[in-house]
Amino acid sequence: MRTFAQQYSEICTRLQNSSVKFEVQSTVSSKLAVAYELCNQHFEFDCSTGISVYSNQNSRATPIKFVLAEFLWILSGSRSLQEIVHWNRNMSKYSDDGLILNGAYGYRLQPQLSFLIEKLKQDKNSRQACVAIYQCNDVMISTKDVPCNCLLQFLIRDNQLNLIVTARSIDAVTGLSIDAIHWQFLLHLVCQSLKQVFSELMPGILCYNIGSLHVYGSDKEQFDQWDLNNDIRYNLKLDAQETLENLTTRAQNFECAKTLEDLLAIYKFNTQTLDDVYELAVIFKNREFKVAR
């Protein structure tokens, strides 16, 4: 089985060739937008060797600073707009009141994660190790920020920790290329926390079930010109002893981080991963295709 980066170009090619045009209601305005969609999509990625990142300045250049910042923001349990808008000013478009983001993943996930880990420690074969992101209020209220990812389920099978992600809707250009990195990070961190009890446990497979995988019409012309044959793949690695609890504790200092170096001081990557992160930052800075979301 291949990594996320090895499959991302094929996923995009499928959207280029087989997607269906439809109109979608914008969450940030009253206008209808055009999108090109594939429904009921399923992908599986091998996560055993690290956190796989796709980046290419001639197609999807991953905004690595924002990716790393947003994951720490998630671990911190925050939903503060002020904390994350420093890393991506476009996030302000999704706030209902200019203060918080309704769909912030960390605010929803953080209270559940410690219970999830304890459940798996008590029962290695549990099928109940689920954390809910999308909640009942989300279908009952009007908001600019509805979570795209709905449910995370962790399963231990054959001494591998697997993660199944259920998503209602994902933009392949921006959302998938970022969210897949975050969930890989989480899979590795939860795995390391569980190794305190199950010493042979290893990261396994990330499974994605997506209701609507799409690209917006405003991106389609550029998207169809992407050179997907010359992708660049990176494999980031956390410290071998890093646990979810430890990085979550350090993530509480996220609000004070203002530079890439500040973020890296929290992550404590090894030398090779540091080099890869700096190279990814250069690729994004020099990107040909600029997409803001």
Backbone bond lengths (Angstrom), bond angles and torsions (degrees), N, CA, C in turn:
res aa  C-N    CA-C-N  psi(-1)  N-CA   C-N-CA  omega(-1)  CA-C   N-CA-C  phi
1 M - - - 1.460 - - 1.530 110.19 -
2 R 1.319 116.28 144.19 1.461 121.14 -174.97 1.525 112.51 -97.37
3 T 1.320 114.62 165.83 1.457 121.30 -179.14 1.531 110.50 -79.61
4 F 1.332 115.31 172.18 1.467 120.51 177.42 1.523 111.21 -58.49
5 A 1.330 117.89 -47.58 1.468 120.86 -177.29 1.519 111.58 -61.75
6 Q 1.328 116.56 -36.03 1.466 119.93 179.53 1.519 111.80 -68.46
7 Q 1.328 117.28 -24.72 1.461 120.34 -177.83 1.526 113.95 -100.35
8 Y 1.332 117.51 -17.57 1.465 119.60 -173.81 1.531 111.88 -60.18
9 S 1.316 117.34 -41.39 1.465 119.28 -179.49 1.531 111.06 -63.52
10 E 1.331 117.76 -35.81 1.461 120.75 178.38 1.529 111.24 -69.43
11 I 1.328 116.26 -37.04 1.459 120.45 177.05 1.529 110.01 -61.91
12 C 1.327 116.04 -44.31 1.471 120.46 179.69 1.522 111.35 -67.00
13 T 1.320 117.06 -39.15 1.466 120.76 177.60 1.521 110.72 -61.33
14 R 1.320 116.57 -39.57 1.465 120.83 177.61 1.529 110.86 -61.96
15 L 1.328 116.30 -40.06 1.464 120.16 177.75 1.522 111.30 -68.52
16 Q 1.316 117.31 -37.09 1.457 120.75 178.62 1.526 111.29 -62.24
17 N 1.328 115.89 -37.02 1.468 120.31 -170.12 1.521 114.87 -98.96
18 S 1.337 117.61 -25.99 1.464 118.80 -168.18 1.520 115.42 -127.63
19 S 1.323 118.58 0.64 1.461 119.81 -175.33 1.529 111.34 -72.44
20 V 1.335 115.39 157.64 1.463 123.16 -178.15 1.526 108.96 -111.62
21 K 1.309 117.20 132.17 1.457 122.75 -179.09 1.523 110.42 -75.18
22 F 1.339 115.85 138.23 1.458 120.17 175.14 1.520 109.39 -154.80
23 E 1.343 115.97 166.01 1.458 121.32 178.14 1.516 109.33 -98.27
24 V 1.329 116.07 139.47 1.458 121.42 -177.49 1.522 108.93 -131.29
25 Q 1.323 116.57 141.94 1.451 121.85 177.31 1.521 109.67 -77.40
26 S 1.319 117.14 124.56 1.461 121.13 178.01 1.522 110.24 -69.07
27 T 1.338 117.16 138.50 1.465 121.14 178.41 1.522 112.07 -81.46
28 V 1.334 117.60 -15.21 1.465 119.90 -176.57 1.528 112.27 -108.04
29 S 1.323 117.32 -0.22 1.462 120.45 176.02 1.521 108.46 -153.36
30 S 1.312 116.73 174.52 1.469 121.06 -179.58 1.526 112.04 -88.87
31 K 1.324 116.85 2.62 1.459 121.22 -174.34 1.531 111.66 -85.83
32 L 1.326 114.98 152.45 1.459 121.02 171.74 1.525 108.86 -84.64
33 A 1.321 116.22 141.32 1.459 121.55 177.03 1.520 108.56 -120.56
34 V 1.315 115.77 161.61 1.460 121.82 177.50 1.519 108.95 -100.03
35 A 1.316 116.21 139.68 1.462 120.81 175.10 1.527 108.84 -139.85
36 Y 1.308 115.20 162.18 1.467 122.42 177.82 1.519 106.65 -121.80
37 E 1.336 117.28 125.83 1.454 121.31 -161.02 1.522 112.90 -131.52
38 L 1.346 114.00 147.25 1.450 122.96 163.67 1.525 106.93 -121.55
39 C 1.322 118.08 127.20 1.459 121.72 -178.52 1.530 111.34 -95.27
40 N 1.332 115.12 154.66 1.459 122.88 172.17 1.530 112.08 54.51
41 Q 1.319 115.29 59.50 1.464 120.79 -178.14 1.531 111.03 -99.30
42 H 1.331 115.41 143.71 1.467 121.46 -179.58 1.526 109.20 -133.25
43 F 1.339 115.69 130.26 1.465 121.33 177.62 1.513 109.27 -135.61
44 E 1.337 116.24 150.00 1.457 121.69 175.74 1.524 108.86 -130.82
45 F 1.350 116.58 131.98 1.455 122.24 -176.71 1.526 110.51 -122.48
46 D 1.308 116.54 138.32 1.461 122.33 175.59 1.527 109.21 -79.11
47 C 1.324 116.81 121.82 1.466 121.60 -178.61 1.524 112.39 -111.71
48 S 1.316 118.04 13.17 1.466 121.16 -170.72 1.516 113.52 -69.76
49 T 1.339 117.75 -24.17 1.468 119.43 -173.25 1.521 114.15 -104.16
50 G 1.341 118.27 -4.47 1.453 120.32 -179.42 1.514 111.79 147.32
51 I 1.332 115.65 -167.34 1.465 122.16 -178.92 1.526 108.10 -96.92
52 S 1.316 115.84 109.85 1.464 122.15 -173.22 1.531 110.84 -83.30
53 V 1.334 115.91 130.00 1.470 122.60 -178.63 1.520 109.37 -127.09
54 Y 1.333 115.93 130.51 1.465 121.68 172.64 1.521 107.89 -98.68
55 S 1.341 117.28 132.90 1.457 119.74 174.57 1.525 109.77 -154.97
56 N 1.328 115.39 137.12 1.458 121.05 -178.65 1.528 107.30 -158.07
57 Q 1.314 117.78 121.60 1.459 120.09 -176.66 1.519 112.44 -65.16
58 N 1.340 118.47 -16.38 1.461 122.13 177.98 1.523 113.23 -94.79
59 S 1.334 116.90 1.29 1.468 120.29 174.24 1.520 107.84 -142.86
60 R 1.306 118.23 -105.68 1.464 120.48 -179.35 1.528 109.26 -99.98
61 A 1.319 115.31 102.91 1.462 120.96 174.72 1.528 107.40 -88.86
62 T 1.315 116.61 113.17 1.461 121.24 -175.34 1.525 110.96 -70.90
63 P 1.333 117.96 127.78 1.476 121.34 179.10 1.521 110.37 -77.65
64 I 1.316 116.40 80.42 1.458 121.08 -167.83 1.521 113.07 -61.03
65 K 1.337 118.67 -35.45 1.470 119.73 178.30 1.530 110.29 -60.09
66 F 1.325 115.59 -47.81 1.462 119.44 -179.89 1.521 111.12 -65.45
67 V 1.327 117.81 -40.18 1.461 121.41 179.28 1.528 110.63 -57.80
68 L 1.326 116.09 -48.87 1.468 120.38 -179.04 1.522 111.17 -67.47
69 A 1.334 116.40 -39.61 1.465 120.02 179.66 1.524 110.76 -66.12
70 E 1.324 117.16 -44.34 1.462 119.45 -176.72 1.525 111.18 -65.58
71 F 1.336 117.61 -35.86 1.463 118.01 179.65 1.532 110.95 -66.87
72 L 1.322 117.72 -39.23 1.466 119.57 175.35 1.525 110.77 -64.94
73 W 1.319 116.75 -38.18 1.471 121.77 176.43 1.524 110.07 -60.81
74 I 1.342 116.37 -40.18 1.465 120.97 176.70 1.529 110.04 -63.17
75 L 1.334 116.76 -48.73 1.465 120.23 -178.79 1.525 112.09 -62.91
76 S 1.326 116.56 -30.51 1.462 119.55 -179.69 1.528 112.13 -71.17
77 G 1.338 117.28 -15.72 1.459 121.37 -179.21 1.514 113.93 78.98
78 S 1.314 117.06 15.09 1.464 120.79 -174.78 1.528 112.08 -86.01
79 R 1.326 115.49 156.76 1.466 121.00 167.03 1.531 110.39 -129.47
80 S 1.338 116.00 17.73 1.459 121.99 -178.30 1.525 111.21 -71.02
81 L 1.319 116.71 124.30 1.460 121.25 176.46 1.519 110.70 -65.27
82 Q 1.308 117.21 -40.31 1.460 121.33 -176.69 1.530 111.17 -58.59
83 E 1.314 117.74 -35.93 1.456 121.09 -177.08 1.519 112.35 -70.34
84 I 1.330 117.72 -36.82 1.470 119.96 -174.12 1.530 112.50 -96.68
85 V 1.337 118.36 -23.70 1.463 120.37 -175.86 1.528 111.30 -66.65
86 H 1.322 117.63 -21.38 1.465 121.12 175.06 1.523 110.69 -58.44
87 W 1.329 116.53 -31.92 1.469 121.73 -176.12 1.518 112.78 -95.46
88 N 1.322 117.49 -17.11 1.460 121.59 178.43 1.523 108.03 -159.76
89 R 1.317 116.03 99.16 1.468 120.02 -174.94 1.527 112.26 -64.56
90 N 1.347 117.83 -20.84 1.458 120.07 -180.00 1.524 112.66 -69.47
91 M 1.329 117.09 -13.85 1.462 119.76 177.88 1.527 111.33 -61.61
92 S 1.323 117.14 -25.63 1.468 120.61 -178.35 1.528 111.59 -63.16
93 K 1.328 117.61 -24.40 1.466 120.73 -179.99 1.524 112.19 -65.71
94 Y 1.328 117.04 -19.26 1.459 120.76 -174.25 1.527 112.92 -102.11
95 S 1.320 116.87 1.80 1.465 119.96 177.71 1.521 110.32 -88.28
96 D 1.319 116.19 134.98 1.467 121.01 179.29 1.523 112.20 -77.37
97 D 1.350 116.43 -28.89 1.464 119.51 -173.32 1.522 114.19 -127.40
98 G 1.361 117.15 4.27 1.451 120.30 -179.22 1.515 113.92 77.69
99 L 1.331 117.34 6.28 1.463 121.34 -177.10 1.524 112.96 -120.66
100 I 1.336 116.83 -43.31 1.461 120.55 -176.65 1.520 110.21 -131.32
101 L 1.337 115.59 167.15 1.459 122.51 172.09 1.520 107.47 -112.13
102 N 1.316 116.31 117.75 1.458 121.65 -175.06 1.526 112.13 -58.53
103 G 1.330 117.06 -40.12 1.460 120.52 -173.34 1.510 114.83 -92.21
104 A 1.322 118.40 13.76 1.470 121.18 -176.76 1.522 111.29 -53.38
105 Y 1.334 116.61 124.65 1.462 121.04 -175.60 1.527 112.89 -65.50
106 G 1.321 116.99 -43.94 1.456 120.22 -174.78 1.513 112.95 -62.58
107 Y 1.316 116.19 -40.22 1.470 121.37 179.31 1.524 110.67 -59.30
108 R 1.333 115.68 -33.96 1.456 121.35 -178.73 1.535 111.91 -86.46
109 L 1.329 116.75 -37.53 1.461 120.90 -174.21 1.525 114.00 -81.64
110 Q 1.324 116.44 -40.45 1.456 120.26 -167.96 1.527 114.31 -54.07
111 P 1.348 119.64 -41.83 1.471 118.56 179.57 1.525 113.50 -66.28
112 Q 1.337 117.87 -16.66 1.462 121.29 -174.28 1.528 113.94 -97.22
113 L 1.333 117.79 -24.49 1.459 120.44 -166.86 1.526 113.29 -66.26
114 S 1.315 118.17 -39.98 1.463 119.24 -179.36 1.529 110.99 -64.96
115 F 1.337 117.43 -35.93 1.461 120.83 177.82 1.529 110.56 -68.64
116 L 1.335 116.44 -36.92 1.457 120.65 177.58 1.529 110.87 -60.91
117 I 1.322 116.68 -45.43 1.467 120.71 -179.70 1.525 110.35 -63.99
118 E 1.324 117.58 -42.36 1.468 120.41 179.22 1.519 111.32 -64.43
119 K 1.324 116.81 -37.40 1.463 120.14 179.14 1.526 110.64 -62.14
120 L 1.323 117.53 -41.68 1.461 120.81 179.31 1.528 111.80 -72.92
121 K 1.319 117.34 -32.68 1.465 119.46 176.19 1.524 110.92 -64.80
122 Q 1.329 116.39 -34.97 1.458 121.06 -178.81 1.520 112.40 -80.29
123 D 1.331 116.56 -28.33 1.466 120.82 -178.52 1.523 108.70 -144.14
124 K 1.319 115.93 98.59 1.468 121.23 -175.65 1.517 112.09 -59.43
125 N 1.333 117.27 -28.67 1.469 120.92 -175.98 1.526 112.71 -100.29
126 S 1.320 116.87 16.38 1.460 120.40 -176.46 1.523 112.17 -59.41
127 R 1.337 113.96 141.20 1.470 121.15 172.50 1.522 110.52 -106.45
128 Q 1.330 115.50 11.84 1.460 120.55 -176.63 1.526 112.96 -106.64
129 A 1.318 118.00 7.08 1.469 121.01 -176.63 1.527 110.14 -81.52
130 C 1.325 115.05 70.83 1.465 122.77 -177.40 1.521 109.92 -118.93
131 V 1.324 116.15 144.27 1.460 121.10 170.94 1.525 108.13 -126.59
132 A 1.321 115.12 133.50 1.457 121.42 -175.40 1.523 110.54 -96.08
133 I 1.315 116.22 129.84 1.465 122.21 173.22 1.524 109.14 -99.13
134 Y 1.311 116.57 -56.09 1.468 121.38 176.98 1.525 108.22 -73.12
135 Q 1.330 117.50 126.38 1.455 121.72 -175.03 1.524 110.85 -123.65
136 C 1.318 116.21 169.98 1.465 120.38 -170.71 1.523 112.48 -58.55
137 N 1.330 118.12 -35.52 1.464 120.17 -179.09 1.520 112.74 -63.72
138 D 1.335 116.85 -25.07 1.464 119.91 -175.77 1.520 112.93 -65.30
139 V 1.309 117.31 -28.05 1.460 119.61 178.57 1.531 111.14 -88.51
140 M 1.333 116.48 -6.52 1.466 120.45 -174.33 1.525 113.70 -106.19
141 I 1.341 117.27 -12.72 1.458 119.67 -175.23 1.524 110.83 -118.13
142 S 1.317 115.04 163.50 1.465 121.55 174.05 1.522 108.12 -102.53
143 T 1.320 117.23 121.46 1.455 121.86 -177.17 1.520 109.87 -150.34
144 K 1.321 116.15 155.89 1.460 121.37 176.55 1.531 112.20 -80.54
145 D 1.324 116.01 -13.68 1.468 119.65 -171.67 1.521 110.78 -128.55
146 V 1.333 115.77 88.15 1.460 122.56 176.19 1.530 108.13 -100.87
147 P 1.336 119.32 128.69 1.462 120.03 -177.80 1.524 112.36 -57.57
148 C 1.320 116.02 135.21 1.465 121.30 177.20 1.527 111.09 -81.33
149 N 1.335 116.22 -40.09 1.457 121.34 177.23 1.522 108.19 -89.25
150 C 1.327 116.97 135.44 1.464 121.14 -170.03 1.524 113.76 -108.58
151 L 1.321 117.88 -42.35 1.463 120.81 -171.41 1.522 110.19 -146.80
152 L 1.341 116.34 138.88 1.459 122.62 172.91 1.520 107.93 -118.09
153 Q 1.330 116.52 129.10 1.460 121.21 175.59 1.516 109.55 -125.33
154 F 1.340 116.07 126.06 1.456 121.90 177.39 1.528 108.90 -101.55
155 L 1.329 115.59 133.35 1.464 122.13 178.93 1.527 109.50 -130.93
156 I 1.328 116.71 131.49 1.469 121.09 172.84 1.518 108.45 -100.67
157 R 1.314 115.63 118.40 1.454 121.42 177.19 1.524 108.67 -141.18
158 D 1.346 116.31 133.73 1.465 122.01 178.48 1.525 111.65 53.36
159 N 1.335 115.60 42.60 1.473 122.39 179.09 1.525 113.36 60.19
160 Q 1.323 116.31 25.48 1.460 121.78 173.26 1.524 109.29 -121.86
161 L 1.334 115.83 138.26 1.463 120.77 173.25 1.522 108.31 -94.43
162 N 1.312 116.03 117.51 1.460 122.07 179.23 1.527 109.40 -108.59
163 L 1.319 115.69 152.80 1.465 121.62 178.79 1.520 109.23 -127.06
164 I 1.332 115.71 125.75 1.464 122.39 176.62 1.520 108.07 -107.49
165 V 1.325 116.16 120.50 1.464 122.52 -179.19 1.527 108.40 -109.07
166 T 1.321 115.75 125.49 1.464 120.92 174.74 1.523 108.14 -107.60
167 A 1.320 115.88 125.59 1.466 121.54 -177.30 1.524 109.45 -126.23
168 R 1.320 115.76 139.46 1.465 119.53 178.30 1.524 110.87 -78.70
169 S 1.370 116.89 -34.71 1.463 121.22 -171.18 1.521 109.22 -163.46
170 I 1.330 117.30 131.68 1.461 120.42 179.15 1.522 110.54 -142.73
171 D 1.321 115.34 131.76 1.461 122.84 172.34 1.528 107.27 -78.64
172 A 1.310 117.00 119.22 1.471 120.72 -176.27 1.520 112.30 -66.66
173 V 1.335 117.44 -28.58 1.462 120.51 -176.19 1.524 110.74 -72.16
174 T 1.324 116.60 -50.35 1.470 119.46 -176.11 1.521 112.42 -106.13
175 G 1.328 117.30 -52.45 1.455 120.59 -172.11 1.509 114.69 -62.33
176 L 1.340 117.95 -54.25 1.461 121.22 -174.65 1.514 111.84 -62.44
177 S 1.329 117.19 -40.64 1.460 120.53 -175.84 1.524 112.48 -69.28
178 I 1.341 117.31 -18.89 1.466 122.13 177.86 1.529 111.02 -98.78
179 D 1.342 116.44 -49.80 1.460 119.84 -176.63 1.527 112.03 -59.96
180 A 1.328 116.93 -38.65 1.468 119.97 -179.09 1.521 111.49 -61.88
181 I 1.332 117.08 -30.58 1.471 120.51 177.01 1.519 109.53 -72.13
182 H 1.326 117.30 -45.13 1.465 120.99 179.77 1.526 111.70 -58.17
183 W 1.330 116.98 -45.55 1.466 119.41 -176.86 1.522 111.17 -71.04
184 Q 1.324 117.83 -30.10 1.461 119.14 173.58 1.532 110.85 -65.21
185 F 1.324 116.53 -43.31 1.464 120.54 175.27 1.532 110.20 -56.17
186 L 1.326 115.83 -47.69 1.463 119.78 -177.30 1.524 110.90 -63.66
187 L 1.322 117.31 -41.32 1.463 121.18 178.16 1.526 110.90 -58.16
188 H 1.316 117.38 -46.04 1.465 121.03 -179.46 1.524 111.53 -65.93
189 L 1.316 117.55 -39.55 1.459 120.84 -178.28 1.534 111.68 -69.38
190 V 1.318 116.74 -43.67 1.462 120.11 177.50 1.523 110.13 -63.62
191 C 1.319 116.41 -40.48 1.467 120.87 178.01 1.525 110.85 -58.60
192 Q 1.328 116.53 -46.34 1.457 120.13 -178.77 1.529 111.17 -64.81
193 S 1.331 117.23 -36.28 1.461 120.59 176.97 1.528 110.91 -64.38
194 L 1.324 116.42 -38.59 1.466 120.80 -178.88 1.522 112.67 -75.16
195 K 1.320 117.12 -21.24 1.472 119.92 179.72 1.524 111.54 -66.79
196 Q 1.311 117.62 -14.30 1.461 120.31 173.82 1.527 110.63 -62.67
197 V 1.334 116.11 -25.60 1.468 121.77 178.08 1.522 111.19 -108.66
198 F 1.321 116.24 -41.63 1.471 121.60 -178.20 1.533 108.57 -111.49
199 S 1.310 116.64 88.01 1.465 121.79 -168.74 1.520 113.65 -64.24
200 E 1.328 118.12 -23.67 1.469 121.51 -177.57 1.520 113.21 -91.48
201 L 1.312 117.17 -0.90 1.464 120.71 -174.87 1.528 111.41 -67.09
202 M 1.340 115.77 139.60 1.458 122.08 179.80 1.531 110.47 -131.81
203 P 1.339 118.58 152.99 1.471 120.57 173.83 1.521 110.16 -63.04
204 G 1.310 116.24 139.47 1.458 119.99 -176.71 1.504 113.85 -117.06
205 I 1.327 116.79 -107.88 1.461 122.65 -170.30 1.528 110.10 -115.58
206 L 1.318 115.63 139.96 1.457 122.61 169.98 1.523 107.56 -103.31
207 C 1.324 116.71 116.80 1.469 122.24 179.42 1.522 108.86 -104.62
208 Y 1.312 116.77 132.07 1.468 122.08 179.18 1.523 108.92 -116.24
209 N 1.325 116.40 124.66 1.463 122.67 170.92 1.528 107.64 -114.57
210 I 1.332 116.40 115.78 1.463 121.22 -171.28 1.525 109.89 -121.54
211 G 1.327 116.36 123.48 1.462 120.25 178.13 1.512 112.31 -66.15
212 S 1.340 116.01 -52.11 1.470 121.65 -179.73 1.521 108.80 -129.66
213 L 1.327 116.51 109.65 1.462 122.25 172.18 1.522 106.63 -101.86
214 H 1.327 117.53 125.78 1.455 118.41 -170.17 1.526 112.19 -149.16
215 V 1.323 114.41 167.79 1.454 123.11 169.66 1.534 106.29 -131.65
216 Y 1.318 116.36 136.83 1.464 120.17 -177.28 1.523 111.38 -75.87
217 G 1.330 114.19 151.08 1.460 119.84 -178.91 1.508 112.82 -59.46
218 S 1.334 117.45 -32.58 1.465 120.98 179.44 1.525 112.16 -65.85
219 D 1.336 116.83 -19.88 1.471 121.35 179.39 1.527 112.51 -103.19
220 K 1.326 116.87 -10.74 1.467 120.81 -166.57 1.526 112.84 -62.81
221 E 1.331 117.73 -40.79 1.461 119.36 -177.83 1.520 110.93 -62.36
222 Q 1.333 116.49 -46.38 1.459 119.66 176.64 1.526 110.99 -66.76
223 F 1.328 115.77 -42.47 1.457 121.28 -178.17 1.527 111.36 -56.70
224 D 1.331 116.80 -41.99 1.464 120.73 -178.76 1.521 112.54 -69.61
225 Q 1.338 117.32 -15.54 1.470 121.13 178.59 1.532 112.69 -95.57
226 W 1.319 116.91 -1.89 1.460 119.42 -178.86 1.523 111.46 -56.83
227 D 1.312 115.19 135.66 1.459 121.40 173.14 1.524 107.37 -89.48
228 L 1.315 116.17 97.64 1.466 121.32 -174.14 1.524 112.63 -94.07
229 N 1.336 116.38 5.89 1.467 120.07 -179.78 1.519 112.72 -91.70
230 N 1.325 116.03 -12.12 1.463 119.47 -176.50 1.527 110.52 -123.14
231 D 1.321 114.40 51.50 1.454 119.07 -177.78 1.527 110.84 -73.82
232 I 1.323 115.35 157.32 1.453 122.50 177.88 1.525 107.09 -118.62
233 R 1.321 116.99 127.20 1.459 121.49 -173.20 1.518 110.23 -117.92
234 Y 1.326 115.03 135.43 1.463 121.12 179.99 1.524 109.04 -124.29
235 N 1.324 115.13 151.99 1.447 121.63 -177.93 1.526 108.34 -130.76
236 L 1.332 116.32 91.86 1.454 121.35 -177.52 1.530 109.71 -79.48
237 K 1.334 115.95 148.69 1.459 119.59 -178.56 1.518 110.45 -134.49
238 L 1.332 114.89 133.21 1.446 121.66 171.93 1.522 109.35 -79.61
239 D 1.318 116.15 161.15 1.454 120.27 173.83 1.533 109.50 -56.87
240 A 1.313 117.04 141.31 1.459 122.10 -174.94 1.521 112.96 -59.80
241 Q 1.332 117.57 -23.34 1.459 121.54 -178.82 1.529 113.29 -101.54
242 E 1.323 117.46 3.33 1.467 120.88 -175.90 1.520 111.20 -70.22
243 T 1.322 116.89 129.63 1.454 121.88 177.28 1.519 110.09 -114.88
244 L 1.322 115.28 164.11 1.457 120.26 177.09 1.523 110.38 -61.50
245 E 1.321 117.27 -39.93 1.457 120.74 -178.54 1.532 111.19 -62.94
246 N 1.326 116.86 -43.74 1.466 120.28 -176.64 1.527 111.84 -67.69
247 L 1.335 117.22 -46.91 1.466 119.23 -178.94 1.531 110.22 -69.04
248 T 1.323 117.51 -34.00 1.469 120.21 176.75 1.524 110.41 -62.43
249 T 1.326 116.96 -40.40 1.467 120.72 177.89 1.519 110.84 -61.70
250 R 1.336 116.82 -45.64 1.466 119.64 179.88 1.522 111.85 -69.66
251 A 1.334 116.56 -28.19 1.468 120.44 -179.86 1.519 112.59 -66.77
252 Q 1.311 117.39 -15.47 1.468 119.55 177.48 1.532 110.95 -65.53
253 N 1.343 116.47 -16.04 1.469 121.14 176.25 1.527 112.05 -90.68
254 F 1.336 116.97 7.61 1.461 120.53 -175.19 1.520 112.86 -56.24
255 E 1.315 117.30 -38.52 1.470 121.03 -176.38 1.528 111.39 -57.77
256 C 1.324 117.32 -27.63 1.472 121.51 -178.48 1.524 112.34 -83.79
257 A 1.327 117.90 -12.27 1.466 121.55 -177.72 1.525 110.19 -77.70
258 K 1.329 117.21 126.33 1.465 121.83 -178.72 1.527 113.15 -125.34
259 T 1.327 117.96 -11.28 1.463 121.73 -178.35 1.520 109.67 -131.47
260 L 1.326 115.61 166.47 1.462 120.02 176.00 1.522 110.36 -59.15
261 E 1.329 116.70 -39.52 1.462 120.32 179.78 1.525 111.13 -62.40
262 D 1.330 117.39 -35.98 1.465 120.50 176.85 1.527 110.71 -63.35
263 L 1.325 115.97 -41.65 1.464 120.01 178.74 1.522 111.06 -63.74
264 L 1.325 115.62 -44.87 1.461 120.16 -177.03 1.522 111.70 -66.07
265 A 1.326 116.49 -29.51 1.461 120.11 176.69 1.529 110.87 -65.68
266 I 1.338 116.85 -29.48 1.463 120.76 177.63 1.521 110.60 -77.90
267 Y 1.336 116.78 -40.42 1.466 120.49 -177.18 1.528 113.06 -71.81
268 K 1.314 118.45 -39.38 1.467 122.52 -177.54 1.539 112.08 61.02
269 F 1.341 115.91 52.70 1.456 121.04 177.03 1.522 111.11 -71.83
270 N 1.349 115.80 161.94 1.460 119.37 172.49 1.532 110.24 -78.11
271 T 1.334 116.22 173.60 1.467 121.09 -173.46 1.519 112.53 -60.18
272 Q 1.337 117.83 -42.99 1.463 120.80 -178.37 1.523 111.17 -63.41
273 T 1.331 116.96 -43.59 1.456 119.72 179.66 1.522 111.45 -67.54
274 L 1.334 117.27 -36.73 1.467 119.88 174.81 1.520 110.80 -58.71
275 D 1.323 116.68 -45.05 1.476 120.80 178.37 1.525 110.65 -60.09
276 D 1.334 117.02 -42.32 1.462 121.06 -179.93 1.529 111.03 -64.99
277 V 1.312 117.15 -40.49 1.458 120.36 179.75 1.526 110.95 -62.99
278 Y 1.324 116.83 -44.57 1.465 120.08 178.74 1.530 110.91 -63.51
279 E 1.324 117.12 -37.41 1.470 120.03 178.05 1.522 110.50 -67.63
280 L 1.325 117.10 -40.51 1.466 120.81 176.43 1.529 111.44 -61.69
281 A 1.326 116.69 -36.76 1.463 120.56 178.25 1.522 110.98 -65.02
282 V 1.323 116.74 -37.94 1.467 121.29 178.58 1.531 110.08 -68.13
283 I 1.324 117.47 -42.65 1.464 121.30 178.07 1.524 110.38 -57.82
284 F 1.327 116.22 -44.44 1.465 119.35 -179.33 1.530 111.05 -66.74
285 K 1.315 116.97 -40.58 1.460 120.61 179.67 1.521 111.10 -61.57
286 N 1.335 117.72 -36.40 1.463 122.78 -176.04 1.524 113.23 -97.98
287 R 1.336 117.83 13.17 1.468 121.50 -173.91 1.529 111.55 -59.58
288 E 1.321 115.20 145.50 1.464 121.02 176.37 1.518 111.03 -84.22
289 F 1.339 115.98 -43.58 1.450 120.65 -178.91 1.526 109.05 -95.52
290 K 1.309 116.53 120.44 1.455 121.37 -178.17 1.523 109.68 -108.27
291 V 1.318 115.79 118.64 1.450 122.34 178.82 1.511 108.82 -122.47
292 A 1.335 116.81 125.50 1.465 121.17 178.39 1.526 108.12 -113.52
293 R 1.326 116.34 132.07 1.465 118.77 177.77 1.508 108.53 -139.29
